Amino acid sequence: MKKYDLIIVGGGMVGASLAVSLKDSGLSIAIIEAFSWKSDQQPSFDDRSIALSYGSKKILEGMSLWSSLKDRCQPINTIHISDRGRFGVTRLHHEEEKVEALGYVIENRVMGEVLQHEIQSLDHLTMYMPATVIGVEESKDQVTLTIDQDGQKIELEASLLVAADGAMSKVRDMVDITHHKSDYAQSAVIANITTEKYHDAIAYERFTDSGPLAFLPMTEKRVSVVWTINREDQDAVMQLDDDAFLEKLQQRFGYRLGRLEKTGVRNVYPLALTESEQLVKDRVVVIGNAAHGLHPVSGQGFNLALRDVAQLAENIQQHGVQNPVCWLNGYAVSRQQDMKRVFRFTDSLVKLFSNNFMPLAHARAAGLMMVDCLPSLRHLLAKQSMGLFGKMSRLMRGVALK
Ligand SMILES: Cc1cc2nc3c(=O)[nH]c(=O)nc-3n(C[C@H](O)[C@H](O)[C@H](O)COP(=O)(O)OP(=O)(O)OC[C@H]3O[C@@H](n4cnc5c(N)ncnc54)[C@H](O)[C@@H]3O)c2cc1C
């Protein structure tokens, strides 16, 4: 039986971030990851790009990761929010918020490379990869895991177990934490597109009758597109050839960036809201998509998860893992408010803006114009987009955990 202080199941964006945030903790850590990081099937470090909020940048600074990421990110200086076919528009500017950028766009694969490079240099960390968890048993003093690696069963023991194994978390089910899932009946099609005109560091969030359409600025003359469509249209859109796809997308987005010239690989993600009923149970914590799977509108999921990571790492560093039952409930309470706010924010945006009911559509347009005219409302919206709500943990203030 191999013993660790902490076992993290899931070495994706969130599990890997947690391990790196604990690099100076002196704890022995094991990560169990189902897919090799080099595999094309690795579901976390895939073809997507992620909009990191200003708050996430502060956390990554505290984790000493920002210096490796900053030259590979595209800053977002302006966020342009509009309702397709109506007049309402609002714009958020970084100068107005007095920050160097409202956020940053990074490719998941690049984020993965940086996290993996960091993890490989940690001598107190053991990777089991590819390996999956097939059993979890809890006792008063520890958690015992059975994993399957290359057809071999291995038993591991830890004082604290973190489930970061995604929205379909097996660990969450194995320890009997209930979750709720509500299907949006929408899918997100993602692709990197080369545009005729430079994006000028502007992120576009355009609400359409089938759901939000985001154009996120990337390095060079590229944008990362997240196009929400009704689930029933998914196959038809995925089967279009590249020219027909670009033409359809151009119709939806218009010509603000000139012609859409070239598309990269397309991928599709069915969208649902999943929420774990508990964030902690005995010696188990659930984080990232395993705790909350969100609609990608306004890019909140990973940013929220990174705030979970920041708070959890601080509590682990402060209290240790031998007796986590003393502090885990406090951790859960401290994260609840932020999570509920982000849930309400993303869910109501999707429901309000994917609706063609005429009076609502007019009210929406008026609402966007009002936000554009009122600096205090714009500031509130910018604060949400920058991830500056919730209790400010040390890492959120950019302070290292030492
Ligand atoms: C289209 C789209 C766009 C998005 N854009 C943004 C954005 O701009 N900004 C933002 O903040 N968020 C965004 N998100 C959300 C973001 O992608 C997620 O929040 C993030 O990927 C969650 O990471 P995770 O590590 O919790 O889960 P996952 O990415 O699902 O990773 C889970 C990991 O666990 C492993 N695993 C699963 N089961 C097991 C098992 N039984 N044993 C061992 N390992 C296992 C998997 O292989 C994987 O590596 C977007 C999401 C989508 C779908």
PDBQT file of the ligand as one rigid body, heavy atoms in Angstrom, charges set to zero:
ROOT
HETATM    1  C1  LIG A 501     -16.574  25.300 -25.213  1.00  0.00    +0.000 C 
HETATM    2  C2  LIG A 501     -16.050  25.665 -23.848  1.00  0.00    +0.000 A 
HETATM    3  C3  LIG A 501     -15.384  26.876 -23.661  1.00  0.00    +0.000 A 
HETATM    4  C4  LIG A 501     -14.950  27.247 -22.393  1.00  0.00    +0.000 A 
HETATM    5  N1  LIG A 501     -14.335  28.465 -22.233  1.00  0.00    +0.000 NA
HETATM    6  C5  LIG A 501     -13.956  28.861 -21.005  1.00  0.00    +0.000 A 
HETATM    7  C6  LIG A 501     -13.352  30.153 -20.792  1.00  0.00    +0.000 A 
HETATM    8  O1  LIG A 501     -13.158  30.923 -21.721  1.00  0.00    +0.000 OA
HETATM    9  N2  LIG A 501     -13.006  30.507 -19.518  1.00  0.00    +0.000 N 
HETATM   10  C7  LIG A 501     -13.214  29.671 -18.452  1.00  0.00    +0.000 A 
HETATM   11  O2  LIG A 501     -12.895  30.045 -17.317  1.00  0.00    +0.000 OA
HETATM   12  N3  LIG A 501     -13.772  28.448 -18.625  1.00  0.00    +0.000 NA
HETATM   13  C8  LIG A 501     -14.143  28.027 -19.861  1.00  0.00    +0.000 A 
HETATM   14  N4  LIG A 501     -14.681  26.780 -20.028  1.00  0.00    +0.000 N 
HETATM   15  C9  LIG A 501     -14.777  25.874 -18.862  1.00  0.00    +0.000 C 
HETATM   16  C10 LIG A 501     -13.473  25.072 -18.662  1.00  0.00    +0.000 C 
HETATM   17  O3  LIG A 501     -13.144  24.389 -19.840  1.00  0.00    +0.000 OA
HETATM   18  C11 LIG A 501     -13.656  24.102 -17.505  1.00  0.00    +0.000 C 
HETATM   19  O4  LIG A 501     -14.000  24.837 -16.369  1.00  0.00    +0.000 OA
HETATM   20  C12 LIG A 501     -12.375  23.316 -17.208  1.00  0.00    +0.000 C 
HETATM   21  O5  LIG A 501     -11.981  22.572 -18.316  1.00  0.00    +0.000 OA
HETATM   22  C13 LIG A 501     -12.636  22.365 -16.043  1.00  0.00    +0.000 C 
HETATM   23  O6  LIG A 501     -11.464  21.619 -15.811  1.00  0.00    +0.000 OA
HETATM   24  P1  LIG A 501     -11.485  20.324 -14.878  1.00  0.00    +0.000 P 
HETATM   25  O7  LIG A 501     -10.044  19.954 -14.733  1.00  0.00    +0.000 OA
HETATM   26  O8  LIG A 501     -12.324  20.545 -13.682  1.00  0.00    +0.000 OA
HETATM   27  O9  LIG A 501     -12.273  19.219 -15.719  1.00  0.00    +0.000 OA
HETATM   28  P2  LIG A 501     -11.869  18.521 -17.072  1.00  0.00    +0.000 P 
HETATM   29  O10 LIG A 501     -11.309  19.513 -18.009  1.00  0.00    +0.000 OA
HETATM   30  O11 LIG A 501     -13.052  17.736 -17.517  1.00  0.00    +0.000 OA
HETATM   31  O12 LIG A 501     -10.706  17.516 -16.653  1.00  0.00    +0.000 OA
HETATM   32  C14 LIG A 501     -10.952  16.354 -15.890  1.00  0.00    +0.000 C 
HETATM   33  C15 LIG A 501      -9.716  15.479 -15.926  1.00  0.00    +0.000 C 
HETATM   34  O13 LIG A 501      -9.969  14.306 -15.144  1.00  0.00    +0.000 OA
HETATM   35  C16 LIG A 501      -9.608  13.138 -15.877  1.00  0.00    +0.000 C 
HETATM   36  N5  LIG A 501     -10.490  12.049 -15.429  1.00  0.00    +0.000 N 
HETATM   37  C17 LIG A 501     -11.810  11.903 -15.657  1.00  0.00    +0.000 A 
HETATM   38  N6  LIG A 501     -12.277  10.788 -15.052  1.00  0.00    +0.000 NA
HETATM   39  C18 LIG A 501     -11.215  10.198 -14.440  1.00  0.00    +0.000 A 
HETATM   40  C19 LIG A 501     -11.039   9.016 -13.649  1.00  0.00    +0.000 A 
HETATM   41  N7  LIG A 501     -12.074   8.203 -13.355  1.00  0.00    +0.000 N 
HETATM   42  N8  LIG A 501      -9.800   8.725 -13.176  1.00  0.00    +0.000 NA
HETATM   43  C20 LIG A 501      -8.750   9.531 -13.458  1.00  0.00    +0.000 A 
HETATM   44  N9  LIG A 501      -8.859  10.677 -14.192  1.00  0.00    +0.000 NA
HETATM   45  C21 LIG A 501     -10.070  10.999 -14.678  1.00  0.00    +0.000 A 
HETATM   46  C22 LIG A 501      -9.807  13.531 -17.339  1.00  0.00    +0.000 C 
HETATM   47  O14 LIG A 501      -9.050  12.725 -18.210  1.00  0.00    +0.000 OA
HETATM   48  C23 LIG A 501      -9.362  14.989 -17.338  1.00  0.00    +0.000 C 
HETATM   49  O15 LIG A 501      -7.989  15.138 -17.549  1.00  0.00    +0.000 OA
HETATM   50  C24 LIG A 501     -15.149  26.379 -21.289  1.00  0.00    +0.000 A 
HETATM   51  C25 LIG A 501     -15.805  25.162 -21.471  1.00  0.00    +0.000 A 
HETATM   52  C26 LIG A 501     -16.255  24.805 -22.730  1.00  0.00    +0.000 A 
HETATM   53  C27 LIG A 501     -16.991  23.494 -22.903  1.00  0.00    +0.000 C 
ENDROOT
TORSDOF 0
